[in-house]
Amino acid sequence: IAHASYVSYLVETGRIIPEFPEMRIFYPDGSWGHIPNYIAHPPLYYHLLRWTQPDNRSGLTREALILRARFATPWMGLAVIGLMMWIGLRLEMPLPAHLVYAGGLATVPMVSFGLAGVNNDVLAWFAGGLVILGTCRWAEDRRGRHTALLLGAGIGIALLAKLTAALLCIIAVFLVMLRSLAMEKPIRAKEWALPFFLIAACCLPGIAYHGAQLAKYGTLFPRGAATSPVEETAANATPAPRNEENTRLSPGRWAREFTSAMAGTWVNIVGHKFTDRRSPFEAIGLLLLPLLALAGFFMKSSPQDPTLSTILPALRCAAVACAVVVAAHFLYTYRAHMLTNFIGGVAARYYFPMLPALLLLAARPFAVSGRGRRSLVVALVLVALLSYANLTAFYEVASDPGWHEAMAPPRGSQ
């Protein structure tokens, strides 16, 4: 609702950069309500959806407007999946490694679910894919303008999509270049003049946008108290859950809650539809992926794995970027909990911009083990477990009686 309301606001006002205090959320009849729109993301994704919304909303219900916004989602989702699949397809890996990489992309439930809805995750994941492709090319010593444009476009789009994605992309690129500066001869730094210029140029619009918001509102997230303090509570369409004990959690207890939330949002569908795993077989494949990625991270370069060993520094930098942002995320959400007693704001999908790098790390053990029959059988079993996890999640959502009603076009919609 909030995302589609954002799009219609841009269409009706003609603004390039929204005035966040005046944004509102639709009523069910499609008219503007009084509740402020709590979304404070940059407007790039919402401009890309403008073509789906009419200039005049008269006669259109809220559901009809949301349905129109969803028309754009499959095409953007296909672009994301195509880019992420290409990152793996271009690499010379044994079949078992390809199966694990492609199987992971195809079966993590929140990837397909997220790409099917109206939300700006799709743009953030696309930006992350560009950065991972660029850093892999950098590790392959392909450092011309095409690589620089991939890195710059990825960071630039992430800055105008989602701040978490921007942090992941910036840290990953910074670590890759810092490693190159430390490991290579200083004379090679001259080759970096053009890449640095192109990357910086691509980042300028995002930096200018966030700088303007910070100067205007005093925060990078101009919502709630920064825009409509009186209506701050009402602005949340889906308020974060509060601690029922009405007491603040200790750092240790918050660490357990944080870890549980990350794991739960990795194996489940979490959004306006939820799933709850009832059997270990519904989650074991998904839980094995991060463990395999951890193993791939610590495995040394191997002559049996020349391709992934070449780009291993880039993959490790992406993983370290995730760890740094997770630590910052933990501190940020705990501070918010201490101030407000909320216990929400944690989701694994925030880290999906780096998902291709993590899945390539998970594929490394299968790349090192080679093309043997045993490796292929293990990979097929893993993909079967992943497929089972995905299918059971979507069956649970699809069997919800309210799902078919929500999917059906509303009566009288245009």
DADAMO-V474221 format. One record per residue. N is the residue number from 0. RES is the residue in one small letter. PHI is phi in whole degrees, 0 to 359 (* if undefined). Layout:
BEGIN
<<N/RES/PHI> <N/RES/PHI>>
END
This chain:
BEGIN
<<0/i/*> <1/a/295> <2/h/293> <3/a/294> <4/s/296> <5/y/300> <6/v/298> <7/s/297> <8/y/301> <9/l/295> <10/v/297> <11/e/284> <12/t/270> <13/g/73> <14/r/284> <15/i/275> <16/i/248> <17/p/289> <18/e/267> <19/f/303> <20/p/297> <21/e/265> <22/m/287> <23/r/231> <24/i/250> <25/f/300> <26/y/278> <27/p/303> <28/d/278> <29/g/94> <30/s/277> <31/w/287> <32/g/268> <33/h/260> <34/i/282> <35/p/297> <36/n/283> <37/y/280> <38/i/285> <39/a/233> <40/h/285> <41/p/301> <42/p/270> <43/l/302> <44/y/303> <45/y/287> <46/h/292> <47/l/295> <48/l/262> <49/r/300> <50/w/296> <51/t/276> <52/q/252> <53/p/284> <54/d/292> <55/n/237> <56/r/272> <57/s/302> <58/g/87> <59/l/258> <60/t/281> <61/r/300> <62/e/297> <63/a/294> <64/l/293> <65/i/293> <66/l/298> <67/r/297> <68/a/295> <69/r/290> <70/f/300> <71/a/279> <72/t/296> <73/p/302> <74/w/290> <75/m/292> <76/g/297> <77/l/296> <78/a/296> <79/v/295> <80/i/297> <81/g/299> <82/l/295> <83/m/293> <84/m/295> <85/w/296> <86/i/303> <87/g/277> <88/l/296> <89/r/289> <90/l/268> <91/e/275> <92/m/235> <93/p/297> <94/l/305> <95/p/303> <96/a/294> <97/h/297> <98/l/297> <99/v/294> <100/y/295> <101/a/294> <102/g/297> <103/g/296> <104/l/298> <105/a/279> <106/t/236> <107/v/295> <108/p/305> <109/m/286> <110/v/290> <111/s/293> <112/f/294> <113/g/295> <114/l/283> <115/a/259> <116/g/241> <117/v/272> <118/n/198> <119/n/275> <120/d/301> <121/v/302> <122/l/288> <123/a/295> <124/w/290> <125/f/296> <126/a/300> <127/g/297> <128/g/299> <129/l/299> <130/v/294> <131/i/295> <132/l/299> <133/g/293> <134/t/291> <135/c/295> <136/r/296> <137/w/298> <138/a/294> <139/e/277> <140/d/66> <141/r/250> <142/r/242> <143/g/279> <144/r/292> <145/h/295> <146/t/295> <147/a/298> <148/l/292> <149/l/299> <150/l/295> <151/g/295> <152/a/295> <153/g/298> <154/i/294> <155/g/298> <156/i/292> <157/a/298> <158/l/299> <159/l/260> <160/a/243> <161/k/203> <162/l/293> <163/t/300> <164/a/298> <165/a/298> <166/l/298> <167/l/300> <168/c/293> <169/i/297> <170/i/295> <171/a/298> <172/v/293> <173/f/300> <174/l/293> <175/v/299> <176/m/286> <177/l/296> <178/r/297> <179/s/299> <180/l/296> <181/a/281> <182/m/266> <183/e/254> <184/k/295> <185/p/303> <186/i/298> <187/r/290> <188/a/300> <189/k/297> <190/e/289> <191/w/268> <192/a/300> <193/l/294> <194/p/303> <195/f/298> <196/f/296> <197/l/294> <198/i/297> <199/a/298> <200/a/298> <201/c/292> <202/c/276> <203/l/302> <204/p/301> <205/g/294> <206/i/295> <207/a/297> <208/y/299> <209/h/293> <210/g/297> <211/a/294> <212/q/295> <213/l/295> <214/a/291> <215/k/278> <216/y/249> <217/g/77> <218/t/204> <219/l/278> <220/f/240> <221/p/285> <222/r/215> <223/g/56> <224/a/297> <225/a/283> <226/t/239> <227/s/222> <228/p/301> <229/v/291> <230/e/256> <231/e/303> <232/t/294> <233/a/291> <234/a/290> <235/n/274> <236/a/292> <237/t/230> <238/p/301> <239/a/293> <240/p/293> <241/r/260> <242/n/291> <243/e/297> <244/e/285> <245/n/58> <246/t/232> <247/r/283> <248/l/281> <249/s/287> <250/p/304> <251/g/296> <252/r/294> <253/w/294> <254/a/299> <255/r/292> <256/e/296> <257/f/297> <258/t/297> <259/s/297> <260/a/294> <261/m/297> <262/a/294> <263/g/295> <264/t/278> <265/w/276> <266/v/265> <267/n/245> <268/i/274> <269/v/227> <270/g/175> <271/h/281> <272/k/234> <273/f/232> <274/t/234> <275/d/218> <276/r/296> <277/r/253> <278/s/218> <279/p/302> <280/f/293> <281/e/279> <282/a/231> <283/i/298> <284/g/297> <285/l/294> <286/l/287> <287/l/289> <288/l/301> <289/p/296> <290/l/292> <291/l/295> <292/a/297> <293/l/297> <294/a/296> <295/g/296> <296/f/296> <297/f/270> <298/m/292> <299/k/284> <300/s/302> <301/s/226> <302/p/295> <303/q/283> <304/d/226> <305/p/295> <306/t/290> <307/l/290> <308/s/295> <309/t/294> <310/i/265> <311/l/305> <312/p/302> <313/a/294> <314/l/294> <315/r/294> <316/c/296> <317/a/296> <318/a/294> <319/v/295> <320/a/301> <321/c/299> <322/a/296> <323/v/295> <324/v/289> <325/v/299> <326/a/298> <327/a/295> <328/h/298> <329/f/300> <330/l/294> <331/y/295> <332/t/289> <333/y/291> <334/r/297> <335/a/297> <336/h/296> <337/m/295> <338/l/276> <339/t/239> <340/n/73> <341/f/288> <342/i/235> <343/g/254> <344/g/84> <345/v/237> <346/a/204> <347/a/294> <348/r/296> <349/y/298> <350/y/257> <351/f/294> <352/p/303> <353/m/262> <354/l/302> <355/p/302> <356/a/294> <357/l/294> <358/l/287> <359/l/293> <360/l/296> <361/a/294> <362/a/279> <363/r/301> <364/p/304> <365/f/282> <366/a/288> <367/v/290> <368/s/289> <369/g/88> <370/r/256> <371/g/292> <372/r/296> <373/r/297> <374/s/299> <375/l/295> <376/v/297> <377/v/298> <378/a/297> <379/l/295> <380/v/297> <381/l/298> <382/v/296> <383/a/296> <384/l/296> <385/l/296> <386/s/296> <387/y/298> <388/a/298> <389/n/290> <390/l/294> <391/t/294> <392/a/296> <393/f/285> <394/y/295> <395/e/296> <396/v/292> <397/a/291> <398/s/279> <399/d/292> <400/p/303> <401/g/284> <402/w/294> <403/h/294> <404/e/294> <405/a/290> <406/m/281> <407/a/288> <408/p/299> <409/p/294> <410/r/297> <411/g/78> <412/s/285> <413/q/252>>
END
